[in-house]
Amino acid sequence: MKKILCISLAVCVCSALSAAEYKYNQSVKGKDFVLTVQLSDDKTARTITASDDLFLITNRVRLIRGKGVVEWNFTDEKNKSSLLAVRENNRIKISGVYKGGDFKREHGIDDREWHQVFNWEFDEFFNSGKKEMEFWAIRPDDPNTCGVMVVKNEGVQKLTVLGKEEECVYSKVTLAGLLSVFWTGEYWYRKSDLLFVKAKPTGDSLVALSPQP
């Protein structure tokens, strides 16, 4: 009886939790490297860890469904940075080490969601049927800067993903308001499961899903 109960509990845990790892080929200013992303999901939360093998930067966020990011860990080995940011109501509190020095900062925000590693955070938005969503984000290379950004659902495009033609949700992310003229990133998500598959964050940067080992 105990053995059956243990098996049943294990099945329940496996069905409640899912985890996956993906590799992305990324090019920035002629430098090619690999981005490794680990996703862990349950019914209420998602944990995302993204790290690269060139700049040695790791971003890890904990996302609560319907509420956005509640915690962000950022490490930059080359620039001696290690930060923890936590949302408490309408404040984001950041502490740790930034470029080798002690760092502490609070950002006042409003009820809009906070998204940080947003390539893997927008599935709820795409499923909502909304055309756009404003959200808060902290600039990773300058944690003193926090502002509002906008993601826009631009419809569906056909894209070749891992050698196969797929329907993909096409989106744009910009700074909010008049600042939108200064930056626009393009992002594609496989329509069948909303997995992030490709991005053009800037004119000299490209990210694409690579075959899994």
C-alpha positions as a printed NumPy array, in Angstrom:
array([[  0.   ,   0.   ,   0.   ],
       [  2.819,   2.403,   0.932],
       [  4.619,   1.563,  -2.311],
       [  1.481,   2.342,  -4.355],
       [  1.045,   5.626,  -2.453],
       [  4.644,   6.654,  -3.149],
       [  4.253,   5.892,  -6.85 ],
       [  1.017,   7.906,  -6.949],
       [  2.684,  10.87 ,  -5.249],
       [  5.597,  10.717,  -7.68 ],
       [  3.213,  10.757, -10.637],
       [  1.394,  13.771,  -9.159],
       [  4.652,  15.677,  -8.665],
       [  5.824,  14.906, -12.212],
       [  2.507,  16.032, -13.659],
       [  2.592,  19.26 , -11.632],
       [  6.185,  20.126, -12.561],
       [  7.824,  20.348, -15.962],
       [ 11.396,  21.234, -16.838],
       [ 13.247,  21.7  , -20.122],
       [ 16.544,  22.995, -21.448],
       [ 17.101,  24.789, -24.755],
       [ 20.155,  26.017, -26.627],
       [ 20.241,  29.171, -28.729],
       [ 22.892,  30.364, -31.158],
       [ 23.494,  34.068, -30.696],
       [ 25.576,  36.565, -32.636],
       [ 26.44 ,  40.052, -31.356],
       [ 28.694,  42.356, -33.379],
       [ 30.261,  39.402, -35.181],
       [ 30.835,  37.359, -32.016],
       [ 29.096,  33.975, -31.932],
       [ 28.206,  32.166, -28.725],
       [ 25.695,  29.796, -27.165],
       [ 22.899,  30.75 , -24.793],
       [ 21.616,  27.957, -22.534],
       [ 18.117,  28.352, -21.098],
       [ 16.464,  26.219, -18.442],
       [ 12.711,  26.456, -17.871],
       [ 10.878,  25.024, -14.887],
       [  7.086,  25.309, -14.66 ],
       [  4.278,  24.437, -12.334],
       [  0.669,  25.616, -12.247],
       [  1.439,  28.964, -10.625],
       [  5.08 ,  29.819, -11.304],
       [  7.925,  29.628, -13.827],
       [ 11.651,  29.77 , -13.157],
       [ 13.913,  30.814, -16.037],
       [ 17.709,  30.602, -16.022],
       [ 19.615,  31.944, -19.034],
       [ 23.423,  31.915, -19.257],
       [ 25.928,  32.357, -22.075],
       [ 29.399,  30.96 , -22.707],
       [ 31.026,  34.189, -23.953],
       [ 30.063,  37.121, -21.75 ],
       [ 29.52 ,  34.788, -18.754],
       [ 26.287,  36.497, -17.775],
       [ 23.469,  34.628, -16.033],
       [ 19.909,  35.867, -15.555],
       [ 17.527,  33.924, -13.332],
       [ 13.935,  34.998, -12.699],
       [ 10.976,  33.652, -10.79 ],
       [  7.683,  34.504, -12.442],
       [  4.242,  34.196, -10.848],
       [  1.442,  33.532, -13.318],
       [ -0.712,  36.644, -13.742],
       [  1.667,  38.807, -11.695],
       [  4.93 ,  38.869, -13.621],
       [  8.442,  38.594, -12.208],
       [  8.827,  38.678,  -8.435],
       [ 12.558,  37.91 ,  -8.166],
       [ 15.607,  38.404, -10.4  ],
       [ 19.16 ,  37.185,  -9.87 ],
       [ 21.835,  38.672, -12.132],
       [ 25.505,  37.689, -12.281],
       [ 28.201,  39.037, -14.592],
       [ 31.476,  37.242, -13.902],
       [ 33.633,  39.464, -16.108],
       [ 32.357,  42.702, -14.566],
       [ 32.226,  41.37 , -10.989],
       [ 28.484,  41.885, -10.578],
       [ 26.023,  39.827,  -8.534],
       [ 22.592,  41.312,  -7.845],
       [ 19.305,  40.226,  -6.314],
       [ 16.138,  42.175,  -7.113],
       [ 12.819,  41.469,  -5.379],
       [  9.399,  42.979,  -5.998],
       [  7.543,  44.023,  -2.863],
       [  4.157,  45.47 ,  -3.829],
       [  4.989,  48.452,  -6.048],
       [  8.7  ,  48.615,  -5.278],
       [ 11.633,  46.674,  -6.707],
       [ 14.475,  46.397,  -4.205],
       [ 17.949,  45.631,  -5.584],
       [ 21.033,  44.751,  -3.558],
       [ 24.4  ,  43.101,  -4.054],
       [ 27.598,  43.921,  -5.909],
       [ 27.729,  45.905,  -9.151],
       [ 31.037,  46.2  , -11.038],
       [ 32.948,  45.282,  -7.907],
       [ 31.237,  47.721,  -5.536],
       [ 28.383,  47.451,  -3.069],
       [ 25.053,  48.305,  -4.673],
       [ 21.627,  49.1  ,  -3.261],
       [ 18.716,  50.699,  -5.042],
       [ 14.905,  50.825,  -4.95 ],
       [ 12.66 ,  51.546,  -7.921],
       [  9.113,  52.759,  -7.396],
       [  6.703,  51.252,  -9.943],
       [  2.932,  50.789, -10.313],
       [  0.598,  47.798, -10.718],
       [  1.897,  46.853, -14.166],
       [  3.816,  43.576, -14.363],
       [  7.596,  43.412, -14.189],
       [  9.288,  41.324, -16.913],
       [ 13.041,  40.881, -17.094],
       [ 14.108,  37.937, -19.28 ],
       [ 11.07 ,  38.536, -21.415],
       [ 11.958,  36.234, -24.326],
       [ 10.442,  33.388, -22.254],
       [  7.848,  35.313, -20.228],
       [  5.095,  36.343, -22.647],
       [  3.05 ,  33.165, -23.208],
       [  0.213,  34.442, -20.997],
       [  0.13 ,  37.708, -22.947],
       [ -0.086,  35.89 , -26.296],
       [ -2.851,  33.624, -24.973],
       [ -4.834,  36.614, -23.66 ],
       [ -5.854,  37.887, -27.093],
       [ -4.562,  41.382, -26.264],
       [ -2.665,  43.275, -28.929],
       [ -0.179,  44.932, -26.601],
       [  0.959,  45.056, -22.984],
       [  3.004,  47.578, -21.035],
       [  5.447,  46.264, -18.448],
       [  8.321,  47.365, -16.236],
       [ 11.91 ,  46.268, -16.873],
       [ 15.31 ,  46.992, -15.338],
       [ 18.229,  47.618, -17.649],
       [ 20.675,  44.737, -16.913],
       [ 23.806,  46.733, -17.762],
       [ 22.615,  49.646, -15.604],
       [ 20.404,  48.584, -12.66 ],
       [ 19.921,  52.261, -11.789],
       [ 17.604,  52.43 , -14.805],
       [ 14.044,  51.07 , -14.641],
       [ 11.339,  51.98 , -17.127],
       [  8.169,  50.98 , -18.949],
       [  8.318,  48.93 , -22.137],
       [  5.653,  47.64 , -24.535],
       [  5.23 ,  44.255, -26.212],
       [  2.992,  44.162, -29.292],
       [  1.472,  41.102, -30.958],
       [  1.975,  41.682, -34.69 ],
       [  0.227,  38.531, -35.888],
       [  1.494,  35.262, -37.364],
       [  4.355,  34.683, -39.792],
       [  5.756,  31.513, -41.334],
       [  9.333,  30.804, -40.299],
       [ 11.773,  27.951, -40.777],
       [ 12.5  ,  26.544, -37.31 ],
       [ 15.072,  23.741, -37.061],
       [ 14.587,  22.953, -40.752],
       [ 10.788,  22.861, -40.59 ],
       [  8.341,  25.539, -41.68 ],
       [  6.304,  26.678, -38.673],
       [  3.628,  29.259, -37.956],
       [  5.109,  31.71 , -35.462],
       [  3.721,  34.571, -33.412],
       [  5.61 ,  37.715, -34.412],
       [  6.028,  40.45 , -31.823],
       [  7.845,  43.713, -31.277],
       [  9.156,  45.112, -28.008],
       [  9.801,  48.839, -27.684],
       [ 10.343,  51.495, -25.074],
       [  7.062,  53.108, -24.041],
       [  5.713,  56.365, -25.4  ],
       [  7.878,  58.741, -27.426],
       [ 10.979,  56.744, -26.489],
       [  9.809,  53.951, -28.81 ],
       [ 11.704,  55.589, -31.708],
       [ 15.032,  54.808, -30.014],
       [ 14.767,  50.995, -29.911],
       [ 12.659,  48.15 , -31.295],
       [ 13.366,  44.439, -30.88 ],
       [ 11.705,  41.726, -32.98 ],
       [ 10.792,  38.34 , -31.463],
       [  9.211,  35.152, -32.847],
       [  7.471,  32.333, -30.927],
       [  6.365,  28.97 , -32.31 ],
       [  2.578,  29.17 , -32.37 ],
       [  1.988,  25.548, -31.345],
       [  3.634,  25.904, -27.914],
       [  4.746,  29.59 , -27.79 ],
       [  8.39 ,  28.591, -27.436],
       [ 10.746,  31.476, -28.201],
       [ 12.575,  30.572, -31.429],
       [ 14.159,  33.7  , -32.905],
       [ 14.959,  37.332, -32.167],
       [ 16.558,  40.417, -33.66 ],
       [ 17.082,  42.528, -30.533],
       [ 19.226,  45.036, -32.468],
       [ 20.522,  45.444, -35.987],
       [ 23.787,  43.668, -35.176],
       [ 22.352,  40.916, -32.976],
       [ 20.553,  37.696, -33.877],
       [ 19.273,  34.83 , -31.682],
       [ 17.947,  31.503, -33.001],
       [ 16.905,  28.207, -31.446],
       [ 19.496,  25.526, -32.143],
       [ 18.985,  21.745, -32.465],
       [ 18.777,  20.008, -29.107],
       [ 21.553,  17.495, -28.295]])
